[in-house]
């Protein structure tokens, strides 16, 4: 469950960071509107990697749909060539 706090709660930052250390992102609001997210850097890195993987998978799918898909034999030959290089 997300934790939403006004940015003024940063004055008591140990409490805010305690939630972050427990793996729960803290959403900070400014004038009642969401503005910032505090999260553990490890969680952020994993999220970044997941987003990058999702982007590359979408790119590959788009490529297959527009340029055609490789046969299994062509794919195996491509990767075998890369492993031995």
SULRA-V690779 format. One record per backbone hydrogen bond with DSSP energy under -1.0 kcal/mol. NH is the residue of the N-H (numbers start at 0). CO is the residue of the C=O. E is the energy in kcal/mol with one decimal. If there is no record, write none. Layout:
BEGIN
nh=NH co=CO e=E
nh=NH co=CO e=E
END
This chain:
BEGIN
nh=2 co=24 e=-1.2
nh=4 co=26 e=-2.9
nh=6 co=28 e=-2.7
nh=8 co=5 e=-2.3
nh=9 co=6 e=-2.0
nh=10 co=7 e=-1.6
nh=11 co=8 e=-1.6
nh=12 co=9 e=-1.1
nh=14 co=11 e=-1.2
nh=15 co=11 e=-1.1
nh=16 co=12 e=-3.2
nh=17 co=13 e=-1.7
nh=18 co=14 e=-1.2
nh=19 co=15 e=-1.5
nh=20 co=16 e=-2.9
nh=21 co=17 e=-1.2
nh=22 co=19 e=-1.8
nh=23 co=18 e=-2.1
nh=25 co=37 e=-2.5
nh=26 co=2 e=-3.4
nh=27 co=35 e=-2.8
nh=28 co=4 e=-2.4
nh=29 co=32 e=-2.8
nh=32 co=29 e=-1.5
nh=34 co=27 e=-2.8
nh=35 co=27 e=-1.8
nh=37 co=25 e=-2.9
nh=43 co=39 e=-2.3
nh=44 co=40 e=-2.4
nh=45 co=41 e=-2.1
nh=46 co=42 e=-2.3
nh=47 co=43 e=-2.7
nh=48 co=44 e=-2.3
nh=49 co=45 e=-2.4
nh=50 co=46 e=-2.4
nh=51 co=47 e=-2.4
nh=52 co=48 e=-2.7
nh=53 co=49 e=-2.5
nh=54 co=50 e=-2.3
nh=55 co=51 e=-2.5
nh=56 co=52 e=-2.5
nh=57 co=53 e=-2.3
nh=58 co=54 e=-2.4
nh=59 co=55 e=-2.4
nh=60 co=56 e=-2.5
nh=61 co=57 e=-2.7
nh=62 co=58 e=-2.3
nh=63 co=59 e=-2.5
nh=64 co=60 e=-2.3
nh=65 co=61 e=-2.0
nh=66 co=62 e=-3.2
nh=67 co=63 e=-1.1
nh=74 co=70 e=-2.3
nh=75 co=71 e=-2.6
nh=76 co=72 e=-2.3
nh=77 co=73 e=-2.2
nh=78 co=74 e=-2.3
nh=79 co=75 e=-2.5
nh=80 co=76 e=-2.1
nh=81 co=77 e=-1.2
nh=82 co=78 e=-2.0
nh=83 co=79 e=-1.8
END
